[in-house]
Amino acid sequence: MTSEGLKPNEITFIGVLIACTHLGLVSDGKKYFSSMSEVHGVAPRVEHYGCMVDLLGRSGHVQEARQLIRDMPFEPDAVIWRALLGACRIHKNVEVAEEAMSKLRVLDPHADGHYVLLSNIYAQANAWEGVAEMRKTLRRESIQRIPGRSSIEWQNTIHEFVSGDRSHPRTEEIYEVLEEMMNRLRQAGYIDEQSKERALTEHSEKLAIAFGLLTTPARSTLRITKNLRACEDCHSAIKFISSVYGRKLIVRDRNRFHHFDQGQCSCKDYW
């Protein structure tokens, strides 16, 4: 753009910073962020700070992201704190996660996703008291959780599953495949220590995949749609499934398309 004499604007830099985030290009992201005002005369807005918090946090610079929030020339909004909370999930930082959550409880108190995210962070740290407290908070404050739903098409019919679903006519067969699938994944090196609760094993996308393995030809591609963001445990499990079963899986969650193949995902674990 600059070589063609085109002047970048606010939207241009959002695109550039998001690209840096998904590639983990921390130094490039910092350079472009600084150049906004210093070179191009574009004042960073809250959206640009949000991109930088996401970039720094995802890349492991959680404390630097935290400091950037403190140094912002305006009050951070819920999106900023949510980005920091998401980084804490990736890097298992309970202390900063609790600080972010304290802000989110004021700015966006009824968003169930914040509580679920912090609950997952507690689970990663084996802090089961924290998990229990998040569940109590959801009940006490009457915050409605949006149930995760995953669907797969077979024989021109959409088959939909929720976590722990036992309503499907072929439930018994599905759970037999699910148990075999999880055993094969563990033998291949998949670790599900955080799933002291059986609920993680029975997440909706795992059930949809088990149904797909049951009903579709070997080596065929499985296509799954989910209404929420895929959790870290399921994302890890699906990478193993693509390798162990020699399958390609295309999973569309709330954030993006994930193409799983040979133990890898197209998102490179940024989603």
SEGU-878881 format. One record per residue (C-alpha): residue number from 1; chain; x, y, z. Coordinates in pm, 1 decimal. Layout:
% SEGU-878881
NODE / NUM / A / X / Y / Z
...
END
This chain:
% SEGU-878881
NODE / 1 / A / 0.0 / 0.0 / 0.0
NODE / 2 / A / 269.7 / 247.5 / 95.4
NODE / 3 / A / 477.9 / 169.5 / -214.1
NODE / 4 / A / 171.1 / 247.3 / -427.4
NODE / 5 / A / 117.1 / 573.4 / -243.8
NODE / 6 / A / -194.2 / 454.1 / -61.3
NODE / 7 / A / -244.8 / 585.3 / 290.4
NODE / 8 / A / -332.4 / 316.3 / 547.6
NODE / 9 / A / -618.5 / 396.7 / 782.0
NODE / 10 / A / -751.8 / 259.7 / 1110.8
NODE / 11 / A / -908.1 / -44.6 / 946.4
NODE / 12 / A / -585.1 / -125.3 / 762.8
NODE / 13 / A / -395.1 / -152.0 / 1089.0
NODE / 14 / A / -659.7 / -372.8 / 1248.9
NODE / 15 / A / -611.0 / -619.9 / 964.2
NODE / 16 / A / -231.2 / -600.8 / 990.6
NODE / 17 / A / -228.7 / -645.9 / 1368.6
NODE / 18 / A / -470.6 / -939.7 / 1353.0
NODE / 19 / A / -246.0 / -1103.5 / 1092.3
NODE / 20 / A / 54.1 / -1055.7 / 1321.3
NODE / 21 / A / -145.8 / -1207.3 / 1609.0
NODE / 22 / A / -233.7 / -1523.6 / 1420.6
NODE / 23 / A / 126.3 / -1570.6 / 1307.1
NODE / 24 / A / 279.0 / -1483.9 / 1644.1
NODE / 25 / A / 480.1 / -1196.3 / 1494.2
NODE / 26 / A / 535.0 / -997.7 / 1813.4
NODE / 27 / A / 815.9 / -767.3 / 1696.6
NODE / 28 / A / 637.8 / -692.1 / 1369.3
NODE / 29 / A / 315.0 / -620.5 / 1553.1
NODE / 30 / A / 492.1 / -378.4 / 1787.2
NODE / 31 / A / 656.7 / -205.7 / 1490.6
NODE / 32 / A / 329.5 / -156.8 / 1304.6
NODE / 33 / A / 149.0 / -44.9 / 1620.6
NODE / 34 / A / 415.0 / 219.6 / 1690.2
NODE / 35 / A / 414.8 / 334.3 / 1327.9
NODE / 36 / A / 44.6 / 416.5 / 1342.3
NODE / 37 / A / 92.1 / 751.4 / 1516.0
NODE / 38 / A / 464.8 / 803.6 / 1460.1
NODE / 39 / A / 469.2 / 746.5 / 1082.8
NODE / 40 / A / 112.9 / 746.0 / 949.5
NODE / 41 / A / -63.6 / 987.9 / 1181.9
NODE / 42 / A / -330.6 / 736.0 / 1280.5
NODE / 43 / A / -423.4 / 748.7 / 1647.8
NODE / 44 / A / -462.0 / 398.8 / 1794.8
NODE / 45 / A / -814.8 / 323.3 / 1914.3
NODE / 46 / A / -934.6 / 70.0 / 2166.5
NODE / 47 / A / -961.9 / -191.4 / 1887.6
NODE / 48 / A / -591.1 / -158.6 / 1810.6
NODE / 49 / A / -497.9 / -191.8 / 2176.3
NODE / 50 / A / -716.7 / -500.3 / 2186.5
NODE / 51 / A / -520.9 / -650.6 / 1897.9
NODE / 52 / A / -192.4 / -579.1 / 2076.8
NODE / 53 / A / -314.4 / -729.9 / 2403.7
NODE / 54 / A / -419.6 / -1039.2 / 2209.8
NODE / 55 / A / -86.2 / -1054.6 / 2023.9
NODE / 56 / A / 124.7 / -1016.4 / 2337.0
NODE / 57 / A / -90.9 / -1245.2 / 2547.8
NODE / 58 / A / -113.3 / -1527.9 / 2296.5
NODE / 59 / A / 262.5 / -1515.6 / 2246.4
NODE / 60 / A / 327.5 / -1562.8 / 2617.3
NODE / 61 / A / 396.0 / -1199.9 / 2709.7
NODE / 62 / A / 106.3 / -1190.5 / 2955.2
NODE / 63 / A / 264.7 / -941.5 / 3196.2
NODE / 64 / A / 352.9 / -707.1 / 2909.8
NODE / 65 / A / -5.3 / -727.4 / 2784.6
NODE / 66 / A / -124.7 / -649.8 / 3136.9
NODE / 67 / A / 102.5 / -344.1 / 3153.4
NODE / 68 / A / -15.3 / -222.7 / 2812.8
NODE / 69 / A / -372.3 / -223.3 / 2945.4
NODE / 70 / A / -262.6 / -16.3 / 3244.6
NODE / 71 / A / -86.6 / 233.9 / 3015.7
NODE / 72 / A / -379.1 / 281.1 / 2776.3
NODE / 73 / A / -490.6 / 644.8 / 2735.7
NODE / 74 / A / -854.4 / 541.2 / 2787.7
NODE / 75 / A / -1047.9 / 291.3 / 2993.0
NODE / 76 / A / -1019.2 / -67.5 / 2862.8
NODE / 77 / A / -1346.5 / -227.4 / 2762.2
NODE / 78 / A / -1469.6 / -583.5 / 2807.4
NODE / 79 / A / -1309.9 / -696.4 / 2479.5
NODE / 80 / A / -965.2 / -594.9 / 2608.4
NODE / 81 / A / -1005.4 / -785.2 / 2933.7
NODE / 82 / A / -1153.5 / -1084.2 / 2750.2
NODE / 83 / A / -841.6 / -1096.7 / 2529.2
NODE / 84 / A / -621.7 / -1099.6 / 2839.4
NODE / 85 / A / -836.7 / -1370.1 / 2997.9
NODE / 86 / A / -801.1 / -1579.2 / 2682.0
NODE / 87 / A / -422.8 / -1543.1 / 2698.4
NODE / 88 / A / -430.9 / -1663.7 / 3058.0
NODE / 89 / A / -608.9 / -1978.1 / 2940.6
NODE / 90 / A / -333.1 / -2049.9 / 2689.9
NODE / 91 / A / -50.2 / -1985.7 / 2936.0
NODE / 92 / A / -225.2 / -2104.9 / 3253.9
NODE / 93 / A / -186.9 / -1778.5 / 3445.0
NODE / 94 / A / -443.2 / -1792.7 / 3725.2
NODE / 95 / A / -340.7 / -1467.8 / 3898.5
NODE / 96 / A / -383.6 / -1242.3 / 3594.5
NODE / 97 / A / -697.7 / -1434.4 / 3492.7
NODE / 98 / A / -860.1 / -1349.4 / 3825.5
NODE / 99 / A / -771.6 / -980.7 / 3779.1
NODE / 100 / A / -923.3 / -980.7 / 3429.3
NODE / 101 / A / -1232.8 / -1156.9 / 3558.1
NODE / 102 / A / -1281.5 / -898.3 / 3832.7
NODE / 103 / A / -1302.3 / -630.3 / 3561.5
NODE / 104 / A / -1530.9 / -836.4 / 3339.2
NODE / 105 / A / -1773.8 / -891.1 / 3625.3
NODE / 106 / A / -1826.8 / -515.3 / 3626.4
NODE / 107 / A / -1816.9 / -446.2 / 3252.0
NODE / 108 / A / -2008.4 / -749.8 / 3123.6
NODE / 109 / A / -2144.5 / -941.7 / 3423.2
NODE / 110 / A / -2394.7 / -1164.4 / 3243.4
NODE / 111 / A / -2171.3 / -1309.4 / 2969.0
NODE / 112 / A / -2148.7 / -1678.2 / 3050.2
NODE / 113 / A / -1833.0 / -1725.6 / 2841.6
NODE / 114 / A / -1615.1 / -1534.4 / 3089.7
NODE / 115 / A / -1710.1 / -1766.1 / 3375.0
NODE / 116 / A / -1662.9 / -2077.0 / 3162.8
NODE / 117 / A / -1320.9 / -1954.9 / 3050.5
NODE / 118 / A / -1203.5 / -1889.7 / 3405.6
NODE / 119 / A / -1345.2 / -2226.7 / 3509.8
NODE / 120 / A / -1132.0 / -2389.5 / 3238.3
NODE / 121 / A / -824.6 / -2201.3 / 3363.5
NODE / 122 / A / -889.8 / -2328.9 / 3715.6
NODE / 123 / A / -932.4 / -2682.5 / 3579.0
NODE / 124 / A / -596.0 / -2660.7 / 3399.9
NODE / 125 / A / -437.5 / -2564.8 / 3732.4
NODE / 126 / A / -622.6 / -2846.3 / 3913.4
NODE / 127 / A / -790.2 / -2576.5 / 4124.6
NODE / 128 / A / -1119.2 / -2761.0 / 4151.9
NODE / 129 / A / -1247.3 / -2529.9 / 4425.0
NODE / 130 / A / -1231.7 / -2246.9 / 4172.0
NODE / 131 / A / -1423.6 / -2455.9 / 3917.6
NODE / 132 / A / -1693.0 / -2523.8 / 4176.9
NODE / 133 / A / -1710.4 / -2154.1 / 4267.6
NODE / 134 / A / -1763.2 / -2052.5 / 3905.0
NODE / 135 / A / -2051.1 / -2298.4 / 3878.3
NODE / 136 / A / -2204.1 / -2165.0 / 4198.5
NODE / 137 / A / -2172.3 / -1810.6 / 4065.7
NODE / 138 / A / -2351.4 / -1902.0 / 3743.8
NODE / 139 / A / -2637.8 / -2051.7 / 3943.2
NODE / 140 / A / -2647.3 / -1779.8 / 4207.7
NODE / 141 / A / -2657.1 / -1495.0 / 3956.8
NODE / 142 / A / -2892.6 / -1682.7 / 3721.3
NODE / 143 / A / -2651.7 / -1654.7 / 3430.1
NODE / 144 / A / -2775.3 / -1875.4 / 3150.2
NODE / 145 / A / -2509.6 / -2085.8 / 2983.5
NODE / 146 / A / -2551.2 / -2133.5 / 2611.3
NODE / 147 / A / -2534.7 / -2510.1 / 2557.7
NODE / 148 / A / -2273.0 / -2631.1 / 2313.1
NODE / 149 / A / -2426.4 / -2801.2 / 2010.9
NODE / 150 / A / -2240.1 / -2987.5 / 1738.4
NODE / 151 / A / -2393.0 / -3122.3 / 1421.2
NODE / 152 / A / -2292.9 / -3351.4 / 1137.1
NODE / 153 / A / -2482.0 / -3435.3 / 819.2
NODE / 154 / A / -2537.7 / -3799.1 / 721.0
NODE / 155 / A / -2774.4 / -3933.3 / 456.3
NODE / 156 / A / -2922.7 / -3587.3 / 397.8
NODE / 157 / A / -3013.7 / -3550.2 / 765.8
NODE / 158 / A / -2854.3 / -3319.5 / 1023.6
NODE / 159 / A / -2765.9 / -3507.0 / 1342.7
NODE / 160 / A / -2716.2 / -3270.9 / 1637.9
NODE / 161 / A / -2556.7 / -3345.9 / 1973.4
NODE / 162 / A / -2516.1 / -3166.5 / 2305.8
NODE / 163 / A / -2270.3 / -3255.0 / 2580.9
NODE / 164 / A / -2356.4 / -3588.7 / 2740.1
NODE / 165 / A / -2634.5 / -3641.7 / 2485.1
NODE / 166 / A / -2816.4 / -3974.1 / 2505.8
NODE / 167 / A / -3119.9 / -3890.9 / 2296.1
NODE / 168 / A / -2992.1 / -4022.5 / 1961.6
NODE / 169 / A / -3148.2 / -4351.1 / 1840.8
NODE / 170 / A / -2798.9 / -4500.1 / 1806.7
NODE / 171 / A / -2669.6 / -4374.4 / 2141.0
NODE / 172 / A / -2540.1 / -4712.2 / 2257.4
NODE / 173 / A / -2330.4 / -4757.7 / 1941.6
NODE / 174 / A / -2207.5 / -4397.0 / 1954.4
NODE / 175 / A / -2082.0 / -4434.1 / 2310.8
NODE / 176 / A / -1909.4 / -4762.0 / 2226.2
NODE / 177 / A / -1723.3 / -4584.3 / 1944.9
NODE / 178 / A / -1651.5 / -4289.2 / 2176.9
NODE / 179 / A / -1495.3 / -4515.6 / 2439.0
NODE / 180 / A / -1284.1 / -4694.9 / 2179.3
NODE / 181 / A / -1184.2 / -4359.1 / 2028.1
NODE / 182 / A / -1069.9 / -4213.5 / 2361.1
NODE / 183 / A / -871.7 / -4528.4 / 2443.5
NODE / 184 / A / -692.9 / -4512.0 / 2107.3
NODE / 185 / A / -614.7 / -4144.1 / 2158.7
NODE / 186 / A / -464.8 / -4206.7 / 2502.4
NODE / 187 / A / -248.7 / -4485.9 / 2359.2
NODE / 188 / A / -127.6 / -4236.5 / 2097.1
NODE / 189 / A / -23.3 / -3987.7 / 2366.3
NODE / 190 / A / -333.4 / -3775.0 / 2422.1
NODE / 191 / A / -346.5 / -3661.3 / 2784.6
NODE / 192 / A / -677.7 / -3567.8 / 2940.6
NODE / 193 / A / -568.0 / -3519.6 / 3300.6
NODE / 194 / A / -790.2 / -3216.1 / 3337.2
NODE / 195 / A / -1096.9 / -3425.9 / 3258.5
NODE / 196 / A / -1140.9 / -3559.8 / 3610.0
NODE / 197 / A / -1497.7 / -3491.5 / 3516.0
NODE / 198 / A / -1637.4 / -3719.4 / 3248.8
NODE / 199 / A / -1810.1 / -3419.0 / 3092.1
NODE / 200 / A / -1504.8 / -3330.6 / 2878.9
NODE / 201 / A / -1502.5 / -3677.1 / 2723.7
NODE / 202 / A / -1868.5 / -3635.5 / 2630.2
NODE / 203 / A / -1846.2 / -3288.9 / 2474.4
NODE / 204 / A / -2076.6 / -3241.6 / 2178.0
NODE / 205 / A / -1806.6 / -3235.9 / 1908.5
NODE / 206 / A / -1660.2 / -3564.6 / 2034.6
NODE / 207 / A / -2005.5 / -3723.8 / 2015.4
NODE / 208 / A / -2059.3 / -3589.5 / 1662.1
NODE / 209 / A / -1719.3 / -3724.9 / 1557.8
NODE / 210 / A / -1793.7 / -4064.5 / 1716.1
NODE / 211 / A / -2116.5 / -4073.7 / 1515.5
NODE / 212 / A / -1920.3 / -3982.5 / 1202.8
NODE / 213 / A / -1668.7 / -4261.1 / 1264.1
NODE / 214 / A / -1957.8 / -4500.8 / 1314.2
NODE / 215 / A / -2147.1 / -4412.8 / 997.4
NODE / 216 / A / -1904.5 / -4289.1 / 730.5
NODE / 217 / A / -1650.6 / -4477.7 / 516.5
NODE / 218 / A / -1294.6 / -4508.5 / 644.6
NODE / 219 / A / -1062.9 / -4223.9 / 540.8
NODE / 220 / A / -1353.5 / -3998.7 / 441.7
NODE / 221 / A / -1359.1 / -3636.9 / 559.2
NODE / 222 / A / -1575.2 / -3549.2 / 859.8
NODE / 223 / A / -1745.1 / -3207.9 / 866.8
NODE / 224 / A / -1864.7 / -3080.4 / 1204.0
NODE / 225 / A / -2036.5 / -2752.3 / 1293.3
NODE / 226 / A / -2040.4 / -2614.9 / 1649.0
NODE / 227 / A / -2223.3 / -2309.1 / 1780.5
NODE / 228 / A / -1955.7 / -2216.9 / 2038.5
NODE / 229 / A / -1579.0 / -2187.2 / 2040.5
NODE / 230 / A / -1406.9 / -2526.0 / 2047.6
NODE / 231 / A / -1250.1 / -2591.8 / 2388.0
NODE / 232 / A / -878.2 / -2662.7 / 2423.0
NODE / 233 / A / -933.7 / -3026.4 / 2519.9
NODE / 234 / A / -1150.0 / -3101.5 / 2215.7
NODE / 235 / A / -912.0 / -2915.9 / 1984.3
NODE / 236 / A / -624.2 / -3129.4 / 2111.3
NODE / 237 / A / -829.9 / -3449.0 / 2085.4
NODE / 238 / A / -937.0 / -3377.0 / 1726.5
NODE / 239 / A / -574.1 / -3331.3 / 1622.4
NODE / 240 / A / -504.6 / -3679.1 / 1758.6
NODE / 241 / A / -815.6 / -3818.9 / 1586.3
NODE / 242 / A / -695.8 / -3691.3 / 1248.5
NODE / 243 / A / -367.3 / -3873.4 / 1299.7
NODE / 244 / A / -487.9 / -4195.3 / 1465.1
NODE / 245 / A / -778.4 / -4251.4 / 1224.0
NODE / 246 / A / -615.2 / -4106.4 / 912.8
NODE / 247 / A / -907.9 / -3869.7 / 868.6
NODE / 248 / A / -941.5 / -3510.1 / 764.0
NODE / 249 / A / -1183.6 / -3317.8 / 982.7
NODE / 250 / A / -1328.3 / -2976.4 / 906.8
NODE / 251 / A / -1473.7 / -2817.4 / 1217.4
NODE / 252 / A / -1654.7 / -2485.1 / 1202.1
NODE / 253 / A / -1681.5 / -2330.6 / 1545.8
NODE / 254 / A / -1797.7 / -1980.7 / 1645.1
NODE / 255 / A / -1459.3 / -1828.5 / 1562.9
NODE / 256 / A / -1335.5 / -1995.4 / 1245.7
NODE / 257 / A / -1294.4 / -2302.1 / 1028.9
NODE / 258 / A / -1045.7 / -2559.8 / 1158.6
NODE / 259 / A / -893.6 / -2802.5 / 907.5
NODE / 260 / A / -744.3 / -3098.2 / 1094.0
NODE / 261 / A / -509.6 / -3331.9 / 908.9
NODE / 262 / A / -227.5 / -3564.5 / 1018.7
NODE / 263 / A / -225.6 / -3435.1 / 1374.4
NODE / 264 / A / -218.2 / -3065.7 / 1285.3
NODE / 265 / A / -477.4 / -2789.1 / 1261.4
NODE / 266 / A / -481.9 / -2507.3 / 1008.5
NODE / 267 / A / -527.6 / -2252.3 / 1288.0
NODE / 268 / A / -188.7 / -2346.3 / 1436.2
NODE / 269 / A / -356.9 / -2336.7 / 1777.9
NODE / 270 / A / -464.9 / -1971.5 / 1739.0
NODE / 271 / A / -842.5 / -1956.5 / 1751.4
END
